[in-house]
Amino acid sequence: MSLVDFRKEIDLIDQELVQLLEKRFLIVHQIGLLKKELGLPVFDPKREKEVLESKGKLITNKEHLAYYESIFKLIMDISKDMEK
Ligand SMILES: C=C(O[C@@H]1C=C(C(=O)O)C=C[C@H]1O)C(=O)O
């Protein structure tokens, strides 16, 4: 495959990522409103640990685990910001 072909594939994957992130952030916003209503804190360390562990199990190439963890930590940090 050529560089152009590979980049076309990446563009399609990125498009899906954006759509999925938009979906996630919409739900995060709802969670933020609910937490405000219930007087719950934005940060839930137990849940974040569960998110990281469950996603860790899905990763086929365990050598990439640290990269996924960084990505999910960043997504969760941004999510917490969006909840505020
Ligand atoms: C979205 C939530 O709020 C925060 C963000 C999380 C996330 O992005 O997955 C998880 C836990 C919380 O720290 C939640 O509590 O589910």
PDB file of the backbone (N, CA, C, O) and the ligand in Angstrom, with CONECT records:
HET    LIG  A 101      16
ATOM      1  N   MET A   1       0.836  -1.212   0.000  1.00  0.00           N
ATOM      2  CA  MET A   1       0.000   0.000   0.000  1.00  0.00           C
ATOM      3  C   MET A   1       0.869   1.259   0.000  1.00  0.00           C
ATOM      4  O   MET A   1       1.975   1.264   0.540  1.00  0.00           O
ATOM      5  N   SER A   2       0.362   2.305  -0.601  1.00  0.00           N
ATOM      6  CA  SER A   2       1.118   3.564  -0.657  1.00  0.00           C
ATOM      7  C   SER A   2       0.848   4.398   0.592  1.00  0.00           C
ATOM      8  O   SER A   2      -0.051   4.092   1.377  1.00  0.00           O
ATOM      9  N   LEU A   3       1.640   5.457   0.764  1.00  0.00           N
ATOM     10  CA  LEU A   3       1.450   6.383   1.895  1.00  0.00           C
ATOM     11  C   LEU A   3       0.041   6.990   1.853  1.00  0.00           C
ATOM     12  O   LEU A   3      -0.629   7.124   2.877  1.00  0.00           O
ATOM     13  N   VAL A   4      -0.379   7.349   0.647  1.00  0.00           N
ATOM     14  CA  VAL A   4      -1.714   7.953   0.472  1.00  0.00           C
ATOM     15  C   VAL A   4      -2.792   6.961   0.920  1.00  0.00           C
ATOM     16  O   VAL A   4      -3.740   7.342   1.605  1.00  0.00           O
ATOM     17  N   ASP A   5      -2.648   5.695   0.535  1.00  0.00           N
ATOM     18  CA  ASP A   5      -3.633   4.674   0.921  1.00  0.00           C
ATOM     19  C   ASP A   5      -3.669   4.490   2.442  1.00  0.00           C
ATOM     20  O   ASP A   5      -4.737   4.430   3.050  1.00  0.00           O
ATOM     21  N   PHE A   6      -2.479   4.404   3.039  1.00  0.00           N
ATOM     22  CA  PHE A   6      -2.420   4.240   4.507  1.00  0.00           C
ATOM     23  C   PHE A   6      -3.104   5.417   5.196  1.00  0.00           C
ATOM     24  O   PHE A   6      -3.838   5.249   6.170  1.00  0.00           O
ATOM     25  N   ARG A   7      -2.844   6.615   4.666  1.00  0.00           N
ATOM     26  CA  ARG A   7      -3.436   7.812   5.301  1.00  0.00           C
ATOM     27  C   ARG A   7      -4.943   7.850   5.121  1.00  0.00           C
ATOM     28  O   ARG A   7      -5.659   8.361   5.982  1.00  0.00           O
ATOM     29  N   LYS A   8      -5.430   7.313   4.010  1.00  0.00           N
ATOM     30  CA  LYS A   8      -6.880   7.232   3.808  1.00  0.00           C
ATOM     31  C   LYS A   8      -7.476   6.338   4.894  1.00  0.00           C
ATOM     32  O   LYS A   8      -8.535   6.636   5.446  1.00  0.00           O
ATOM     33  N   GLU A   9      -6.783   5.242   5.192  1.00  0.00           N
ATOM     34  CA  GLU A   9      -7.265   4.332   6.250  1.00  0.00           C
ATOM     35  C   GLU A   9      -7.277   5.031   7.599  1.00  0.00           C
ATOM     36  O   GLU A   9      -8.228   4.904   8.371  1.00  0.00           O
ATOM     37  N   ILE A  10      -6.200   5.778   7.875  1.00  0.00           N
ATOM     38  CA  ILE A  10      -6.127   6.518   9.142  1.00  0.00           C
ATOM     39  C   ILE A  10      -7.254   7.548   9.211  1.00  0.00           C
ATOM     40  O   ILE A  10      -7.872   7.724  10.261  1.00  0.00           O
ATOM     41  N   ASP A  11      -7.521   8.228   8.098  1.00  0.00           N
ATOM     42  CA  ASP A  11      -8.594   9.234   8.088  1.00  0.00           C
ATOM     43  C   ASP A  11      -9.942   8.605   8.435  1.00  0.00           C
ATOM     44  O   ASP A  11     -10.741   9.198   9.160  1.00  0.00           O
ATOM     45  N   LEU A  12     -10.189   7.408   7.918  1.00  0.00           N
ATOM     46  CA  LEU A  12     -11.455   6.723   8.223  1.00  0.00           C
ATOM     47  C   LEU A  12     -11.529   6.340   9.708  1.00  0.00           C
ATOM     48  O   LEU A  12     -12.566   6.484  10.354  1.00  0.00           O
ATOM     49  N   ILE A  13     -10.402   5.852  10.222  1.00  0.00           N
ATOM     50  CA  ILE A  13     -10.356   5.472  11.647  1.00  0.00           C
ATOM     51  C   ILE A  13     -10.559   6.711  12.508  1.00  0.00           C
ATOM     52  O   ILE A  13     -11.307   6.674  13.485  1.00  0.00           O
ATOM     53  N   ASP A  14      -9.895   7.810  12.149  1.00  0.00           N
ATOM     54  CA  ASP A  14     -10.028   9.056  12.925  1.00  0.00           C
ATOM     55  C   ASP A  14     -11.471   9.555  12.918  1.00  0.00           C
ATOM     56  O   ASP A  14     -11.976  10.070  13.915  1.00  0.00           O
ATOM     57  N   GLN A  15     -12.116   9.388  11.771  1.00  0.00           N
ATOM     58  CA  GLN A  15     -13.519   9.795  11.657  1.00  0.00           C
ATOM     59  C   GLN A  15     -14.375   9.015  12.676  1.00  0.00           C
ATOM     60  O   GLN A  15     -15.234   9.581  13.352  1.00  0.00           O
ATOM     61  N   GLU A  16     -14.115   7.706  12.761  1.00  0.00           N
ATOM     62  CA  GLU A  16     -14.852   6.881  13.735  1.00  0.00           C
ATOM     63  C   GLU A  16     -14.526   7.297  15.156  1.00  0.00           C
ATOM     64  O   GLU A  16     -15.406   7.348  16.016  1.00  0.00           O
ATOM     65  N   LEU A  17     -13.239   7.597  15.401  1.00  0.00           N
ATOM     66  CA  LEU A  17     -12.827   8.010  16.750  1.00  0.00           C
ATOM     67  C   LEU A  17     -13.552   9.285  17.175  1.00  0.00           C
ATOM     68  O   LEU A  17     -14.030   9.398  18.304  1.00  0.00           O
ATOM     69  N   VAL A  18     -13.626  10.248  16.242  1.00  0.00           N
ATOM     70  CA  VAL A  18     -14.309  11.518  16.554  1.00  0.00           C
ATOM     71  C   VAL A  18     -15.778  11.256  16.888  1.00  0.00           C
ATOM     72  O   VAL A  18     -16.317  11.809  17.847  1.00  0.00           O
ATOM     73  N   GLN A  19     -16.419  10.400  16.078  1.00  0.00           N
ATOM     74  CA  GLN A  19     -17.837  10.098  16.321  1.00  0.00           C
ATOM     75  C   GLN A  19     -18.022   9.433  17.680  1.00  0.00           C
ATOM     76  O   GLN A  19     -18.951   9.759  18.419  1.00  0.00           O
ATOM     77  N   LEU A  20     -17.137   8.505  18.001  1.00  0.00           N
ATOM     78  CA  LEU A  20     -17.243   7.804  19.287  1.00  0.00           C
ATOM     79  C   LEU A  20     -16.951   8.743  20.458  1.00  0.00           C
ATOM     80  O   LEU A  20     -17.612   8.676  21.494  1.00  0.00           O
ATOM     81  N   LEU A  21     -15.963   9.612  20.289  1.00  0.00           N
ATOM     82  CA  LEU A  21     -15.646  10.566  21.367  1.00  0.00           C
ATOM     83  C   LEU A  21     -16.807  11.533  21.583  1.00  0.00           C
ATOM     84  O   LEU A  21     -17.143  11.873  22.717  1.00  0.00           O
ATOM     85  N   GLU A  22     -17.414  11.971  20.480  1.00  0.00           N
ATOM     86  CA  GLU A  22     -18.575  12.866  20.618  1.00  0.00           C
ATOM     87  C   GLU A  22     -19.673  12.183  21.415  1.00  0.00           C
ATOM     88  O   GLU A  22     -20.286  12.795  22.290  1.00  0.00           O
ATOM     89  N   LYS A  23     -19.924  10.898  21.109  1.00  0.00           N
ATOM     90  CA  LYS A  23     -20.940  10.118  21.837  1.00  0.00           C
ATOM     91  C   LYS A  23     -20.576  10.035  23.311  1.00  0.00           C
ATOM     92  O   LYS A  23     -21.422  10.231  24.183  1.00  0.00           O
ATOM     93  N   ARG A  24     -19.294   9.741  23.583  1.00  0.00           N
ATOM     94  CA  ARG A  24     -18.841   9.602  24.979  1.00  0.00           C
ATOM     95  C   ARG A  24     -19.016  10.919  25.732  1.00  0.00           C
ATOM     96  O   ARG A  24     -19.509  10.938  26.860  1.00  0.00           O
ATOM     97  N   PHE A  25     -18.605  12.026  25.093  1.00  0.00           N
ATOM     98  CA  PHE A  25     -18.661  13.316  25.780  1.00  0.00           C
ATOM     99  C   PHE A  25     -20.106  13.767  26.033  1.00  0.00           C
ATOM    100  O   PHE A  25     -20.379  14.461  27.012  1.00  0.00           O
ATOM    101  N   LEU A  26     -21.025  13.371  25.148  1.00  0.00           N
ATOM    102  CA  LEU A  26     -22.436  13.686  25.387  1.00  0.00           C
ATOM    103  C   LEU A  26     -22.922  12.989  26.658  1.00  0.00           C
ATOM    104  O   LEU A  26     -23.633  13.577  27.472  1.00  0.00           O
ATOM    105  N   ILE A  27     -22.523  11.721  26.810  1.00  0.00           N
ATOM    106  CA  ILE A  27     -22.926  10.955  28.006  1.00  0.00           C
ATOM    107  C   ILE A  27     -22.248  11.531  29.247  1.00  0.00           C
ATOM    108  O   ILE A  27     -22.862  11.644  30.309  1.00  0.00           O
ATOM    109  N   VAL A  28     -20.971  11.894  29.098  1.00  0.00           N
ATOM    110  CA  VAL A  28     -20.233  12.499  30.208  1.00  0.00           C
ATOM    111  C   VAL A  28     -20.958  13.761  30.691  1.00  0.00           C
ATOM    112  O   VAL A  28     -21.069  13.996  31.895  1.00  0.00           O
ATOM    113  N   HIS A  29     -21.447  14.564  29.750  1.00  0.00           N
ATOM    114  CA  HIS A  29     -22.173  15.776  30.106  1.00  0.00           C
ATOM    115  C   HIS A  29     -23.413  15.434  30.944  1.00  0.00           C
ATOM    116  O   HIS A  29     -23.706  16.091  31.943  1.00  0.00           O
ATOM    117  N   GLN A  30     -24.136  14.383  30.509  1.00  0.00           N
ATOM    118  CA  GLN A  30     -25.324  13.942  31.260  1.00  0.00           C
ATOM    119  C   GLN A  30     -24.932  13.488  32.660  1.00  0.00           C
ATOM    120  O   GLN A  30     -25.614  13.799  33.636  1.00  0.00           O
ATOM    121  N   ILE A  31     -23.822  12.744  32.752  1.00  0.00           N
ATOM    122  CA  ILE A  31     -23.340  12.265  34.056  1.00  0.00           C
ATOM    123  C   ILE A  31     -23.019  13.463  34.949  1.00  0.00           C
ATOM    124  O   ILE A  31     -23.321  13.458  36.142  1.00  0.00           O
ATOM    125  N   GLY A  32     -22.401  14.495  34.354  1.00  0.00           N
ATOM    126  CA  GLY A  32     -22.054  15.701  35.117  1.00  0.00           C
ATOM    127  C   GLY A  32     -23.292  16.351  35.724  1.00  0.00           C
ATOM    128  O   GLY A  32     -23.293  16.745  36.890  1.00  0.00           O
ATOM    129  N   LEU A  33     -24.361  16.458  34.906  1.00  0.00           N
ATOM    130  CA  LEU A  33     -25.604  17.072  35.388  1.00  0.00           C
ATOM    131  C   LEU A  33     -26.206  16.238  36.520  1.00  0.00           C
ATOM    132  O   LEU A  33     -26.660  16.769  37.534  1.00  0.00           O
ATOM    133  N   LEU A  34     -26.197  14.913  36.318  1.00  0.00           N
ATOM    134  CA  LEU A  34     -26.753  13.996  37.322  1.00  0.00           C
ATOM    135  C   LEU A  34     -25.983  14.090  38.639  1.00  0.00           C
ATOM    136  O   LEU A  34     -26.579  14.113  39.716  1.00  0.00           O
ATOM    137  N   LYS A  35     -24.652  14.144  38.541  1.00  0.00           N
ATOM    138  CA  LYS A  35     -23.830  14.231  39.752  1.00  0.00           C
ATOM    139  C   LYS A  35     -24.125  15.530  40.514  1.00  0.00           C
ATOM    140  O   LYS A  35     -24.184  15.546  41.744  1.00  0.00           O
ATOM    141  N   LYS A  36     -24.307  16.609  39.756  1.00  0.00           N
ATOM    142  CA  LYS A  36     -24.638  17.898  40.400  1.00  0.00           C
ATOM    143  C   LYS A  36     -25.944  17.766  41.174  1.00  0.00           C
ATOM    144  O   LYS A  36     -26.058  18.200  42.321  1.00  0.00           O
ATOM    145  N   GLU A  37     -26.917  17.161  40.520  1.00  0.00           N
ATOM    146  CA  GLU A  37     -28.234  16.957  41.125  1.00  0.00           C
ATOM    147  C   GLU A  37     -28.122  16.123  42.403  1.00  0.00           C
ATOM    148  O   GLU A  37     -28.776  16.404  43.407  1.00  0.00           O
ATOM    149  N   LEU A  38     -27.282  15.096  42.340  1.00  0.00           N
ATOM    150  CA  LEU A  38     -27.155  14.167  43.470  1.00  0.00           C
ATOM    151  C   LEU A  38     -26.091  14.603  44.480  1.00  0.00           C
ATOM    152  O   LEU A  38     -25.919  13.967  45.520  1.00  0.00           O
ATOM    153  N   GLY A  39     -25.390  15.675  44.174  1.00  0.00           N
ATOM    154  CA  GLY A  39     -24.337  16.162  45.067  1.00  0.00           C
ATOM    155  C   GLY A  39     -23.116  15.247  45.128  1.00  0.00           C
ATOM    156  O   GLY A  39     -22.435  15.163  46.150  1.00  0.00           O
ATOM    157  N   LEU A  40     -22.854  14.564  44.014  1.00  0.00           N
ATOM    158  CA  LEU A  40     -21.703  13.643  43.973  1.00  0.00           C
ATOM    159  C   LEU A  40     -20.476  14.345  43.386  1.00  0.00           C
ATOM    160  O   LEU A  40     -20.616  15.253  42.567  1.00  0.00           O
ATOM    161  N   PRO A  41     -19.264  13.926  43.806  1.00  0.00           N
ATOM    162  CA  PRO A  41     -18.062  14.556  43.238  1.00  0.00           C
ATOM    163  C   PRO A  41     -17.823  14.121  41.793  1.00  0.00           C
ATOM    164  O   PRO A  41     -18.213  13.027  41.385  1.00  0.00           O
ATOM    165  N   VAL A  42     -17.178  14.994  41.037  1.00  0.00           N
ATOM    166  CA  VAL A  42     -16.870  14.682  39.627  1.00  0.00           C
ATOM    167  C   VAL A  42     -15.894  13.504  39.552  1.00  0.00           C
ATOM    168  O   VAL A  42     -16.086  12.577  38.765  1.00  0.00           O
ATOM    169  N   PHE A  43     -14.867  13.551  40.364  1.00  0.00           N
ATOM    170  CA  PHE A  43     -13.818  12.523  40.312  1.00  0.00           C
ATOM    171  C   PHE A  43     -14.236  11.277  41.088  1.00  0.00           C
ATOM    172  O   PHE A  43     -14.566  11.341  42.272  1.00  0.00           O
ATOM    173  N   ASP A  44     -14.212  10.133  40.382  1.00  0.00           N
ATOM    174  CA  ASP A  44     -14.521   8.851  41.012  1.00  0.00           C
ATOM    175  C   ASP A  44     -13.337   7.905  40.743  1.00  0.00           C
ATOM    176  O   ASP A  44     -13.315   7.207  39.729  1.00  0.00           O
ATOM    177  N   PRO A  45     -12.361   7.888  41.650  1.00  0.00           N
ATOM    178  CA  PRO A  45     -11.144   7.102  41.399  1.00  0.00           C
ATOM    179  C   PRO A  45     -11.389   5.598  41.240  1.00  0.00           C
ATOM    180  O   PRO A  45     -10.698   4.928  40.472  1.00  0.00           O
ATOM    181  N   LYS A  46     -12.383   5.073  41.976  1.00  0.00           N
ATOM    182  CA  LYS A  46     -12.684   3.624  41.886  1.00  0.00           C
ATOM    183  C   LYS A  46     -13.163   3.290  40.469  1.00  0.00           C
ATOM    184  O   LYS A  46     -12.730   2.305  39.870  1.00  0.00           O
ATOM    185  N   ARG A  47     -14.060   4.125  39.949  1.00  0.00           N
ATOM    186  CA  ARG A  47     -14.587   3.914  38.589  1.00  0.00           C
ATOM    187  C   ARG A  47     -13.471   4.057  37.544  1.00  0.00           C
ATOM    188  O   ARG A  47     -13.416   3.294  36.579  1.00  0.00           O
ATOM    189  N   GLU A  48     -12.587   5.039  37.745  1.00  0.00           N
ATOM    190  CA  GLU A  48     -11.497   5.245  36.775  1.00  0.00           C
ATOM    191  C   GLU A  48     -10.564   4.031  36.741  1.00  0.00           C
ATOM    192  O   GLU A  48     -10.067   3.635  35.687  1.00  0.00           O
ATOM    193  N   LYS A  49     -10.344   3.459  37.920  1.00  0.00           N
ATOM    194  CA  LYS A  49      -9.495   2.261  37.997  1.00  0.00           C
ATOM    195  C   LYS A  49     -10.159   1.114  37.217  1.00  0.00           C
ATOM    196  O   LYS A  49      -9.501   0.376  36.484  1.00  0.00           O
ATOM    197  N   GLU A  50     -11.480   0.989  37.398  1.00  0.00           N
ATOM    198  CA  GLU A  50     -12.236  -0.062  36.692  1.00  0.00           C
ATOM    199  C   GLU A  50     -12.170   0.140  35.180  1.00  0.00           C
ATOM    200  O   GLU A  50     -11.994  -0.812  34.421  1.00  0.00           O
ATOM    201  N   VAL A  51     -12.316   1.410  34.752  1.00  0.00           N
ATOM    202  CA  VAL A  51     -12.266   1.718  33.305  1.00  0.00           C
ATOM    203  C   VAL A  51     -10.907   1.284  32.743  1.00  0.00           C
ATOM    204  O   VAL A  51     -10.832   0.635  31.700  1.00  0.00           O
ATOM    205  N   LEU A  52      -9.844   1.653  33.449  1.00  0.00           N
ATOM    206  CA  LEU A  52      -8.494   1.323  32.958  1.00  0.00           C
ATOM    207  C   LEU A  52      -8.269  -0.193  32.944  1.00  0.00           C
ATOM    208  O   LEU A  52      -7.709  -0.737  31.992  1.00  0.00           O
ATOM    209  N   GLU A  53      -8.710  -0.861  34.004  1.00  0.00           N
ATOM    210  CA  GLU A  53      -8.495  -2.315  34.070  1.00  0.00           C
ATOM    211  C   GLU A  53      -9.298  -3.062  33.008  1.00  0.00           C
ATOM    212  O   GLU A  53      -8.790  -3.978  32.361  1.00  0.00           O
ATOM    213  N   SER A  54     -10.573  -2.654  32.834  1.00  0.00           N
ATOM    214  CA  SER A  54     -11.403  -3.383  31.856  1.00  0.00           C
ATOM    215  C   SER A  54     -10.902  -3.152  30.431  1.00  0.00           C
ATOM    216  O   SER A  54     -10.931  -4.066  29.608  1.00  0.00           O
ATOM    217  N   LYS A  55     -10.442  -1.927  30.138  1.00  0.00           N
ATOM    218  CA  LYS A  55      -9.933  -1.658  28.790  1.00  0.00           C
ATOM    219  C   LYS A  55      -8.598  -2.377  28.585  1.00  0.00           C
ATOM    220  O   LYS A  55      -8.292  -2.841  27.487  1.00  0.00           O
ATOM    221  N   GLY A  56      -7.820  -2.460  29.650  1.00  0.00           N
ATOM    222  CA  GLY A  56      -6.532  -3.158  29.590  1.00  0.00           C
ATOM    223  C   GLY A  56      -6.703  -4.603  29.150  1.00  0.00           C
ATOM    224  O   GLY A  56      -5.868  -5.155  28.434  1.00  0.00           O
ATOM    225  N   LYS A  57      -7.818  -5.212  29.598  1.00  0.00           N
ATOM    226  CA  LYS A  57      -8.071  -6.623  29.239  1.00  0.00           C
ATOM    227  C   LYS A  57      -8.410  -6.784  27.764  1.00  0.00           C
ATOM    228  O   LYS A  57      -8.216  -7.858  27.195  1.00  0.00           O
ATOM    229  N   LEU A  58      -8.918  -5.715  27.138  1.00  0.00           N
ATOM    230  CA  LEU A  58      -9.321  -5.809  25.720  1.00  0.00           C
ATOM    231  C   LEU A  58      -8.131  -5.689  24.768  1.00  0.00           C
ATOM    232  O   LEU A  58      -8.214  -6.079  23.603  1.00  0.00           O
ATOM    233  N   ILE A  59      -7.037  -5.153  25.272  1.00  0.00           N
ATOM    234  CA  ILE A  59      -5.899  -4.874  24.394  1.00  0.00           C
ATOM    235  C   ILE A  59      -5.142  -6.159  24.056  1.00  0.00           C
ATOM    236  O   ILE A  59      -4.671  -6.878  24.937  1.00  0.00           O
ATOM    237  N   THR A  60      -5.042  -6.422  22.754  1.00  0.00           N
ATOM    238  CA  THR A  60      -4.408  -7.666  22.309  1.00  0.00           C
ATOM    239  C   THR A  60      -2.895  -7.612  22.523  1.00  0.00           C
ATOM    240  O   THR A  60      -2.295  -8.546  23.057  1.00  0.00           O
ATOM    241  N   ASN A  61      -2.298  -6.512  22.101  1.00  0.00           N
ATOM    242  CA  ASN A  61      -0.843  -6.397  22.215  1.00  0.00           C
ATOM    243  C   ASN A  61      -0.475  -5.714  23.542  1.00  0.00           C
ATOM    244  O   ASN A  61      -0.522  -4.490  23.661  1.00  0.00           O
ATOM    245  N   LYS A  62      -0.111  -6.529  24.522  1.00  0.00           N
ATOM    246  CA  LYS A  62       0.130  -6.010  25.871  1.00  0.00           C
ATOM    247  C   LYS A  62       1.330  -5.055  25.926  1.00  0.00           C
ATOM    248  O   LYS A  62       1.481  -4.288  26.877  1.00  0.00           O
ATOM    249  N   GLU A  63       2.175  -5.111  24.899  1.00  0.00           N
ATOM    250  CA  GLU A  63       3.317  -4.170  24.845  1.00  0.00           C
ATOM    251  C   GLU A  63       2.822  -2.728  24.692  1.00  0.00           C
ATOM    252  O   GLU A  63       3.540  -1.779  25.007  1.00  0.00           O
ATOM    253  N   HIS A  64       1.583  -2.577  24.205  1.00  0.00           N
ATOM    254  CA  HIS A  64       1.015  -1.236  23.969  1.00  0.00           C
ATOM    255  C   HIS A  64       0.180  -0.730  25.142  1.00  0.00           C
ATOM    256  O   HIS A  64      -0.387   0.361  25.091  1.00  0.00           O
ATOM    257  N   LEU A  65       0.113  -1.539  26.200  1.00  0.00           N
ATOM    258  CA  LEU A  65      -0.745  -1.222  27.345  1.00  0.00           C
ATOM    259  C   LEU A  65      -0.538   0.202  27.874  1.00  0.00           C
ATOM    260  O   LEU A  65      -1.508   0.921  28.117  1.00  0.00           O
ATOM    261  N   ALA A  66       0.712   0.604  28.051  1.00  0.00           N
ATOM    262  CA  ALA A  66       1.020   1.932  28.616  1.00  0.00           C
ATOM    263  C   ALA A  66       0.495   3.050  27.716  1.00  0.00           C
ATOM    264  O   ALA A  66       0.061   4.094  28.204  1.00  0.00           O
ATOM    265  N   TYR A  67       0.538   2.827  26.392  1.00  0.00           N
ATOM    266  CA  TYR A  67       0.032   3.851  25.474  1.00  0.00           C
ATOM    267  C   TYR A  67      -1.479   4.023  25.636  1.00  0.00           C
ATOM    268  O   TYR A  67      -1.993   5.140  25.692  1.00  0.00           O
ATOM    269  N   TYR A  68      -2.184   2.869  25.712  1.00  0.00           N
ATOM    270  CA  TYR A  68      -3.643   2.940  25.887  1.00  0.00           C
ATOM    271  C   TYR A  68      -3.993   3.604  27.210  1.00  0.00           C
ATOM    272  O   TYR A  68      -4.926   4.402  27.298  1.00  0.00           O
ATOM    273  N   GLU A  69      -3.222   3.254  28.239  1.00  0.00           N
ATOM    274  CA  GLU A  69      -3.490   3.862  29.554  1.00  0.00           C
ATOM    275  C   GLU A  69      -3.364   5.375  29.488  1.00  0.00           C
ATOM    276  O   GLU A  69      -4.187   6.098  30.049  1.00  0.00           O
ATOM    277  N   SER A  70      -2.328   5.854  28.797  1.00  0.00           N
ATOM    278  CA  SER A  70      -2.144   7.307  28.646  1.00  0.00           C
ATOM    279  C   SER A  70      -3.337   7.923  27.931  1.00  0.00           C
ATOM    280  O   SER A  70      -3.835   8.976  28.329  1.00  0.00           O
ATOM    281  N   ILE A  71      -3.792   7.257  26.869  1.00  0.00           N
ATOM    282  CA  ILE A  71      -4.927   7.790  26.094  1.00  0.00           C
ATOM    283  C   ILE A  71      -6.180   7.834  26.962  1.00  0.00           C
ATOM    284  O   ILE A  71      -6.890   8.839  26.983  1.00  0.00           O
ATOM    285  N   PHE A  72      -6.453   6.737  27.682  1.00  0.00           N
ATOM    286  CA  PHE A  72      -7.673   6.704  28.505  1.00  0.00           C
ATOM    287  C   PHE A  72      -7.598   7.674  29.679  1.00  0.00           C
ATOM    288  O   PHE A  72      -8.606   8.271  30.057  1.00  0.00           O
ATOM    289  N   LYS A  73      -6.408   7.832  30.256  1.00  0.00           N
ATOM    290  CA  LYS A  73      -6.268   8.808  31.349  1.00  0.00           C
ATOM    291  C   LYS A  73      -6.568  10.211  30.831  1.00  0.00           C
ATOM    292  O   LYS A  73      -7.236  11.002  31.497  1.00  0.00           O
ATOM    293  N   LEU A  74      -6.063  10.508  29.634  1.00  0.00           N
ATOM    294  CA  LEU A  74      -6.308  11.828  29.039  1.00  0.00           C
ATOM    295  C   LEU A  74      -7.806  12.015  28.753  1.00  0.00           C
ATOM    296  O   LEU A  74      -8.376  13.067  29.046  1.00  0.00           O
ATOM    297  N   ILE A  75      -8.430  10.984  28.179  1.00  0.00           N
ATOM    298  CA  ILE A  75      -9.874  11.075  27.882  1.00  0.00           C
ATOM    299  C   ILE A  75     -10.651  11.307  29.185  1.00  0.00           C
ATOM    300  O   ILE A  75     -11.592  12.101  29.219  1.00  0.00           O
ATOM    301  N   MET A  76     -10.248  10.608  30.256  1.00  0.00           N
ATOM    302  CA  MET A  76     -10.977  10.766  31.521  1.00  0.00           C
ATOM    303  C   MET A  76     -10.712  12.138  32.142  1.00  0.00           C
ATOM    304  O   MET A  76     -11.606  12.715  32.762  1.00  0.00           O
ATOM    305  N   ASP A  77      -9.509  12.661  31.987  1.00  0.00           N
ATOM    306  CA  ASP A  77      -9.222  14.019  32.491  1.00  0.00           C
ATOM    307  C   ASP A  77     -10.081  15.047  31.753  1.00  0.00           C
ATOM    308  O   ASP A  77     -10.655  15.945  32.368  1.00  0.00           O
ATOM    309  N   ILE A  78     -10.161  14.906  30.438  1.00  0.00           N
ATOM    310  CA  ILE A  78     -10.979  15.826  29.640  1.00  0.00           C
ATOM    311  C   ILE A  78     -12.451  15.666  30.022  1.00  0.00           C
ATOM    312  O   ILE A  78     -13.192  16.645  30.111  1.00  0.00           O
ATOM    313  N   SER A  79     -12.860  14.422  30.245  1.00  0.00           N
ATOM    314  CA  SER A  79     -14.257  14.158  30.636  1.00  0.00           C
ATOM    315  C   SER A  79     -14.584  14.867  31.946  1.00  0.00           C
ATOM    316  O   SER A  79     -15.643  15.478  32.087  1.00  0.00           O
ATOM    317  N   LYS A  80     -13.654  14.775  32.909  1.00  0.00           N
ATOM    318  CA  LYS A  80     -13.883  15.431  34.210  1.00  0.00           C
ATOM    319  C   LYS A  80     -14.017  16.949  34.020  1.00  0.00           C
ATOM    320  O   LYS A  80     -14.853  17.592  34.655  1.00  0.00           O
ATOM    321  N   ASP A  81     -13.188  17.505  33.145  1.00  0.00           N
ATOM    322  CA  ASP A  81     -13.263  18.938  32.837  1.00  0.00           C
ATOM    323  C   ASP A  81     -14.637  19.288  32.268  1.00  0.00           C
ATOM    324  O   ASP A  81     -15.222  20.314  32.617  1.00  0.00           O
ATOM    325  N   MET A  82     -15.140  18.432  31.396  1.00  0.00           N
ATOM    326  CA  MET A  82     -16.438  18.668  30.746  1.00  0.00           C
ATOM    327  C   MET A  82     -17.596  18.553  31.717  1.00  0.00           C
ATOM    328  O   MET A  82     -18.660  19.136  31.507  1.00  0.00           O
ATOM    329  N   GLU A  83     -17.378  17.792  32.787  1.00  0.00           N
ATOM    330  CA  GLU A  83     -18.449  17.618  33.785  1.00  0.00           C
ATOM    331  C   GLU A  83     -18.612  18.855  34.660  1.00  0.00           C
ATOM    332  O   GLU A  83     -19.655  19.058  35.281  1.00  0.00           O
ATOM    333  N   LYS A  84     -17.564  19.679  34.700  1.00  0.00           N
ATOM    334  CA  LYS A  84     -17.589  20.826  35.627  1.00  0.00           C
ATOM    335  C   LYS A  84     -18.480  21.965  35.123  1.00  0.00           C
ATOM    336  O   LYS A  84     -18.603  22.993  35.789  1.00  0.00           O
TER     337      LYS A  84
HETATM  338  C1  LIG A 101     -17.799   9.949  33.679  1.00  0.00           C
HETATM  339  C2  LIG A 101     -17.618   9.865  35.005  1.00  0.00           C
HETATM  340  O1  LIG A 101     -16.873  10.834  35.697  1.00  0.00           O
HETATM  341  C3  LIG A 101     -15.448  10.793  35.798  1.00  0.00           C
HETATM  342  C4  LIG A 101     -14.885  10.410  34.500  1.00  0.00           C
HETATM  343  C5  LIG A 101     -14.772   9.075  34.184  1.00  0.00           C
HETATM  344  C6  LIG A 101     -14.589   8.649  32.772  1.00  0.00           C
HETATM  345  O2  LIG A 101     -14.317   9.515  31.927  1.00  0.00           O
HETATM  346  O3  LIG A 101     -14.744   7.437  32.471  1.00  0.00           O
HETATM  347  C7  LIG A 101     -14.849   8.109  35.192  1.00  0.00           C
HETATM  348  C8  LIG A 101     -15.006   8.452  36.498  1.00  0.00           C
HETATM  349  C9  LIG A 101     -15.064   9.859  36.939  1.00  0.00           C
HETATM  350  O4  LIG A 101     -13.836  10.235  37.509  1.00  0.00           O
HETATM  351  C10 LIG A 101     -18.201   8.798  35.821  1.00  0.00           C
HETATM  352  O5  LIG A 101     -18.226   8.944  37.055  1.00  0.00           O
HETATM  353  O6  LIG A 101     -18.659   7.790  35.241  1.00  0.00           O
CONECT  338  339
CONECT  339  338  340  351
CONECT  340  339  341
CONECT  341  340  342  349
CONECT  342  341  343
CONECT  343  342  344  347
CONECT  344  343  345  346
CONECT  345  344
CONECT  346  344
CONECT  347  343  348
CONECT  348  347  349
CONECT  349  341  348  350
CONECT  350  349
CONECT  351  339  352  353
CONECT  352  351
CONECT  353  351
END
